[in-house]
């Protein structure tokens, strides 16, 4: 066996593929998610070896395949994460790798959002990684080795219109992992900042739409499915695991991400003005403005798809739909 890995947000999509990639490399993977039924399906999928590119036995460290074990845990709950990590450490003796993937995508104009939407995004995609990192670091530092990966997004380096709560949380996640990489220098523990763009994971069906749901679903699902705009999730998972295990500080997964990050860094003002034009072209609503309330009302991608009822959009989303069926995103 190569070692013990934790994957937060492992039951579907990218997290399921990362778990599968680690299992193929001989790791015993403890993955968490909030839904027991999703985890049970993930265990069956990953342990059967039916998802993701397989690795020949001769190329696996130790020559054998690992195992996936699912745990119910909400990454937004600090005590639950600490208990999960402690239980795995007690059972396994060590934690060698920890990757945070869990996330929610809320799509819609700012006037349709509430404080609750921002809190939900931050709790999952910023505090979630904080909870995981703080829980695994003591053991890793004591051992003098360990690999941490935090999945952010192009939305964590360039704030994307109609994804404001998501971008706020992902910007924080970038700050966390980049700061950890610096803080941990010389300890034998590394932190990798993972910056993907759009990936064909099937996540468009689980996205949460808070404005004009059918219209926002039309552009979002198309962008998350077309080959020129999105990349294969299997390819992304392999590159992510390669980078984390190698201890690299950064991994950017698409040319658009690479270009966007550098253009924004050199010319933030013009970039923001261009994004403003993009925002004007996206669907708006009649809402008076954002709310300071705790409500997190939304329409799921699957429901928005049914409300839209567009054969054209369904056709353009074919590859994303196939990924959804393969990666446990459809139930």
C-alpha positions in Angstrom: 0.0 0.0 0.0 1.2 3.5 -0.9 -0.2 5.2 2.1 -3.4 6.8 3.6 -5.3 9.6 1.9 -8.2 11.8 2.8 -10.5 13.3 0.2 -13.1 15.8 1.4 -16.1 15.8 -1.1 -15.4 12.4 -2.5 -18.8 11.0 -3.3 -19.2 12.4 -6.9 -17.7 14.4 -9.7 -14.1 15.5 -9.4 -13.7 14.2 -5.8 -14.8 10.7 -6.9 -12.3 10.7 -9.7 -9.5 12.0 -7.4 -10.3 9.2 -5.0 -10.3 6.6 -7.8 -6.9 7.9 -9.0 -5.4 7.6 -5.6 -6.9 4.1 -5.1 -5.4 3.1 -8.5 -2.0 4.2 -7.1 -2.3 2.0 -4.1 -3.7 4.4 -1.5 -6.2 3.5 1.1 -8.6 6.4 0.6 -11.0 7.7 3.3 -13.5 10.0 1.5 -16.1 12.1 3.1 -19.4 13.6 2.0 -22.7 14.5 3.6 -24.9 11.9 2.0 -24.6 8.2 3.0 -26.4 6.9 -0.1 -24.0 8.9 -2.4 -21.1 7.5 -0.5 -22.3 3.9 -0.8 -22.6 4.4 -4.5 -19.2 6.0 -4.6 -17.6 3.0 -2.7 -19.1 0.6 -5.3 -17.9 2.7 -8.2 -14.4 3.4 -7.0 -13.7 -0.1 -5.6 -14.9 -1.7 -8.8 -12.4 0.2 -10.8 -15.1 1.2 -13.3 -14.3 5.0 -13.3 -11.3 6.9 -14.5 -8.2 5.7 -16.3 -6.8 2.6 -14.8 -3.1 2.2 -13.9 -1.4 -1.1 -14.8 -0.5 -3.1 -11.7 3.2 -3.0 -12.6 3.1 0.9 -12.5 1.5 1.1 -9.1 3.7 1.7 -6.1 3.7 -1.6 -4.2 2.1 -3.2 -7.2 -1.4 -3.3 -5.8 -4.7 -1.4 -5.8 -5.9 0.4 -2.7 -9.4 0.8 -1.3 -12.0 3.5 -0.9 -13.9 3.9 2.4 -16.7 6.4 2.8 -17.5 8.5 5.9 -20.4 10.8 6.5 -19.0 14.2 7.4 -19.9 17.9 6.7 -16.7 19.8 6.0 -18.4 23.0 7.3 -18.6 21.4 10.8 -15.2 21.8 12.4 -15.8 19.2 15.2 -17.0 16.7 12.6 -13.9 17.1 10.5 -11.6 16.9 13.5 -13.4 13.7 14.6 -13.2 12.2 11.1 -9.5 12.9 10.8 -8.8 11.6 14.4 -10.7 8.3 13.6 -8.8 7.7 10.4 -5.5 8.4 12.1 -6.4 6.1 15.0 -7.4 3.3 12.6 -4.6 3.7 10.1 -1.7 5.1 12.2 -1.0 8.1 9.8 -2.5 10.4 7.2 -0.1 10.9 4.2 -2.3 12.9 1.8 -5.3 15.2 2.3 -7.2 16.8 -0.6 -10.2 19.2 -0.2 -12.5 19.1 -3.1 -16.0 19.7 -1.6 -17.8 22.6 -3.0 -21.1 24.2 -4.0 -21.7 26.3 -7.1 -24.3 29.1 -6.8 -25.1 30.7 -10.2 -27.0 34.0 -10.6 -26.7 37.8 -10.4 -25.8 39.5 -7.2 -29.2 41.0 -6.8 -30.6 37.5 -6.3 -28.2 36.5 -3.6 -28.4 36.6 0.1 -26.0 36.7 3.0 -27.0 33.0 3.5 -25.6 32.2 0.0 -22.3 33.7 0.9 -22.2 32.0 4.3 -22.9 28.6 2.7 -20.1 29.1 0.1 -17.6 30.2 2.7 -18.5 27.5 5.2 -17.9 24.8 2.6 -15.1 26.1 0.3 -13.0 28.2 2.7 -13.7 27.1 6.2 -13.9 23.5 4.9 -10.3 23.5 3.7 -9.3 25.3 6.9 -10.9 22.6 9.1 -9.2 19.8 7.1 -5.7 21.5 7.0 -5.7 22.3 10.8 -6.8 18.7 11.6 -4.1 16.9 9.6 -1.2 19.3 10.1 -0.2 18.3 13.6 0.4 14.6 12.6 2.0 15.6 9.3 4.4 18.0 11.0 5.3 15.5 13.6 6.1 12.9 10.9 8.0 15.5 8.9 6.1 14.6 5.7 2.7 15.1 4.2 0.8 16.3 1.1 -2.1 18.7 1.2 -4.1 19.8 -1.8 -6.9 22.5 -1.9 -9.1 22.7 -5.0 -9.9 26.3 -5.8 -11.0 27.5 -9.2 -10.3 30.1 -11.9 -13.1 31.9 -10.0 -10.6 32.1 -7.1 -8.1 34.2 -9.1 -10.5 36.1 -11.3 -14.0 37.0 -9.9 -16.5 35.6 -12.5 -19.8 37.3 -13.1 -22.9 35.4 -11.7 -20.6 33.4 -9.4 -19.9 36.0 -6.6 -20.3 33.9 -3.4 -18.4 31.1 -5.1 -15.5 33.4 -6.1 -15.4 35.0 -2.6 -14.9 31.6 -1.0 -12.4 30.3 -3.7 -10.3 33.5 -3.4 -9.9 32.7 0.3 -9.0 29.1 -0.5 -6.2 30.3 -2.8 -4.9 32.5 0.0 -5.0 29.6 2.4 -3.1 27.1 0.3 -0.6 29.6 -1.0 0.1 30.8 2.5 0.4 27.3 3.8 3.0 26.4 1.1 5.1 29.3 2.4 4.6 28.6 6.1 5.4 24.9 5.7 8.7 25.5 3.8 11.4 23.2 5.1 9.0 21.0 7.2 8.6 18.2 4.7 4.8 19.0 4.4 3.6 20.7 1.2 0.4 22.5 0.2 -0.7 22.6 -3.5 -3.1 25.2 -4.8 -5.2 23.6 -7.5 -6.8 26.0 -10.0 -9.1 24.3 -12.5 -11.3 26.0 -15.0 -14.5 24.4 -16.3 -14.5 20.6 -16.1 -16.8 18.0 -17.5 -17.9 16.5 -14.2 -21.7 16.6 -14.6 -21.8 19.2 -11.8 -24.1 21.4 -13.8 -27.0 19.2 -12.6 -26.1 19.9 -8.9 -25.4 23.6 -9.4 -27.7 26.0 -7.4 -29.3 28.7 -9.5 -30.5 31.8 -7.7 -31.6 34.1 -10.4 -33.4 33.3 -13.7 -32.6 29.6 -13.3 -33.5 28.4 -16.8 -31.5 31.1 -18.6 -28.5 30.8 -16.3 -28.6 27.1 -16.7 -28.5 27.4 -20.5 -25.1 29.2 -20.5 -23.6 27.4 -17.5 -24.4 23.9 -18.6 -23.1 24.6 -22.1 -19.9 26.0 -20.9 -19.3 23.1 -18.5 -19.8 20.6 -21.3 -18.3 21.8 -24.6 -14.7 20.5 -25.2 -13.3 23.9 -26.2 -14.5 25.5 -23.0 -14.1 22.6 -20.5 -11.7 19.8 -20.0 -12.0 16.1 -19.2 -12.5 15.5 -15.5 -10.4 12.3 -15.7 -7.5 14.2 -17.2 -7.9 16.9 -14.5 -7.9 14.3 -11.7 -4.7 12.7 -12.9 -2.9 16.0 -13.1 -4.2 17.1 -9.7 -3.0 13.9 -8.0 0.4 14.1 -9.9 0.9 17.7 -8.6 -0.2 17.0 -5.0 2.0 13.9 -4.6 4.9 15.7 -6.2 4.5 18.6 -3.7 4.1 21.2 -6.4 3.0 24.6 -5.1 0.5 25.3 -8.0 -1.3 23.4 -10.7 -3.4 25.2 -13.3 -5.5 22.9 -15.5 -6.6 24.9 -18.5 -5.0 27.4 -20.9 -7.9 29.8 -20.1 -7.0 29.6 -16.4 -3.4 30.3 -17.1 -4.1 33.2 -19.4 -6.9 34.6 -17.1 -4.7 34.6 -14.0 -1.8 36.4 -15.8 -3.9 38.9 -17.7 -5.7 39.8 -14.5 -2.4 40.1 -12.6 -1.0 42.5 -15.2 -4.1 44.5 -16.0 -6.7 44.1 -13.3 -8.7 47.2 -14.2 -9.2 46.3 -17.9 -10.0 42.7 -17.0 -12.7 43.9 -14.6 -14.2 46.1 -17.3 -14.3 43.2 -19.8 -16.0 41.1 -17.1 -18.4 43.9 -16.6 -19.4 43.6 -20.3 -19.8 39.9 -19.8 -22.1 40.5 -16.8 -24.3 42.8 -18.8 -24.8 40.1 -21.4 -25.9 37.5 -18.8 -29.5 37.1 -17.6 -30.8 39.6 -15.0 -33.8 39.4 -12.7 -36.3 41.9 -11.3 -35.0 41.4 -7.7 -34.6 44.7 -5.8 -31.1 43.7 -4.6 -29.2 41.2 -2.4 -30.7 40.3 1.0 -29.0 40.3 4.4 -31.1 37.3 5.3 -30.0 33.7 5.9 -32.2 32.2 3.2 -30.4 30.0 0.6 -33.3 29.5 -1.8 -32.2 28.1 -5.2 -33.2 25.9 -8.1 -31.1 22.8 -8.8 -29.5 22.4 -12.2 -31.7 19.3 -12.8 -34.9 21.3 -12.1 -33.6 24.3 -14.2 -33.0 21.9 -17.1 -36.6 20.6 -16.9 -38.0 24.2 -16.7 -35.9 25.3 -19.7 -36.8 22.3 -21.8 -34.4 23.2 -24.6 -33.3 20.4 -27.0 -30.5 22.7 -28.2 -29.0 23.1 -24.7 -29.5 19.5 -23.9 -27.6 18.6 -27.1 -24.8 21.0 -26.3 -24.6 19.5 -22.8 -24.3 15.9 -24.0 -20.7 15.4 -22.8 -21.5 16.9 -19.4 -24.6 14.7 -19.0 -22.5 11.6 -19.8 -20.0 12.6 -17.1 -22.9 13.1 -14.7 -24.1 9.5 -15.2 -20.6 8.1 -14.9 -19.6 10.2 -11.8 -22.6 9.7 -9.5 -24.1 13.2 -10.2 -27.5 12.1 -11.4 -29.3 11.0 -8.3 
